[in-house]
Amino acid sequence: MFKKITNTLVTLVQKYLPDPFLFACILTVIVFISGIIVTKQTPLAMLIHWNSGFWGLLSFSMQMALIVVTGHTLANTPIVNKGIRKIASIPKTPCQAIIVTTFVSGVACWINWGFGLILGAILAKEIAKKVKKVDYRLLIASAYSGFVVWHGGLSGSIPLTIAAGGKDVTTVSAGIIKAAIPTSQTLFSPYNLFIVIVILLTMPIINWFMHPKDDNVFIVDPKKLEDKIPAKASIDNKKERTPAERLENSFIISTIIGLMGIIYTLYYFVTNGFKLDLNVVNFTFLFLSILLHKTPRKFLNAASSGVKATTGIIVQFPFYAGIMGMMIGTNAVGISLGKTIASGLISIATPTTFPLFAILSTAFCTIFIPSGGGEWALQAPIIMPAAANLGISPSTAAMAISWGDAWACMIQPFWALPALAIAGLGAKDIMGFCIIDLFYTGIIIMGTFLIGT
């Protein structure tokens, strides 16, 4: 029965889910029309909101493009590639492959979501080369499914933001958060740790149960999984190299630059603790790659191969930034489409059901605004005061927003783009499996908030 439901969902998604770029375009039109109807704004006003937000994620887009390139480049260094191959050699059967991929990617995403997204996809590709008869689509879906724990992990943007405190937090939460909320009340609270541990230990089994029977398995040719690193013609006789070619193949330059970056990274961790963000991850990946590739030429060859995987990120992220602009763009009396949706759901909540509605409200808005920071800016001014009025702690309300954002990522192809780019698949190939993970993790997340907070 379970496999039948999974196969039906996979078939429906492959048939009807458009390419992520078309999905972004369709969402753009839906939000544009909805904004006109709900907020009574003119089409021109909505277009102005769209344009004002369109370039709002340029910095973030570059960070995401770099995490794909630097993650790909680091994975192709001899020492890291050897480590990944060693982990990939552990599973011997398709079921073991799914379990290992899901668990490793989940733990990695809990540590740092950017690191986990890349590591999971690269590991899945390597496992697909070694394990016969494993469904490649499910393998990549399993790698992406670990992402659901990111906002309850060490790189969760909302819990880290409120732990830091400051003027921005007080402003966006309508003054409800008077002081910093320590991570002991959010990331390391008993209920949050319970959600993370249960998902990490049980979702590998759920993904295992979804593996198709032999006649429905999607097997990829291992030759197509090989990373084609462009090689520049080299001159065997070093004496015949030009000065420029000698510099390109000099280990001295890579060693000096690489060590400079690594020394600063160590200094950062010593002075800031294990506090990761996208810039730190990219910086570390970049300079480790330069150092471990040993020469500038080898590094550049590997990087140019990784750049090809960033097309979807570069093209699609501005569209989601535009959608965000229309969702938060207000009319003359300060009403926006996003606030109207969130307020409508929260208004019917009781002290018992409030966390549930906060999760659902955030999850719905995340389909249109797939950004933790964007969700906090939209939801906090609505959810935090409502929570205070119902006697619910700010930490619980903030984590409800966090988990609603992370949970909805299972059906939002935006965050799957880096993994799909590395895997060479489309969103429709994995989203059928992700819907099952959405239902399963939703039971765990919402059940815990209803009973255990």
Secondary structure, 3 states (H helix, E strand, C coil): CHHHHHHHHHHHHHHHCCCHHHHHHHHHHHHHHHHHHHHCCCHHHHHHHHHHHHCCCHHHHHHHHHHHHHHHHHHCCHHHHHHHHHHHCCCCCHHHHHHHHHHHHHHHHHHCHHHHHHHHHHHHHHHHHHCCCCCHHHHHHHHHHHHHHHHHCCCCHHHHHHHHCCHHHHHHCCCCCCCCCCHHHCCCCHHHHHHHHHHHHHHHHHHHHCCCCHHHCCCCCHHHHCCCCCCCCCCCCHHHCCHHHHHHCCHHHHHHHHHHHHHHHHHHHHHHCCCCCHHHHHHHHHHHHHHHHCCHHHHHHHHHHHHHHHHHHHHHHHHHHHHHHHHHCCCCCCCCHHHHHHHHHHCCCCCCCHHHHHHHHHHHHHHHCCCHHHHHHHHHHHHHHHHHHCCCCHHHHHHHHHHHHHHHCCCCCCCCHHHHHHHCCCHHHHHHHHHHHHHHHHHHHHHHHHHHC
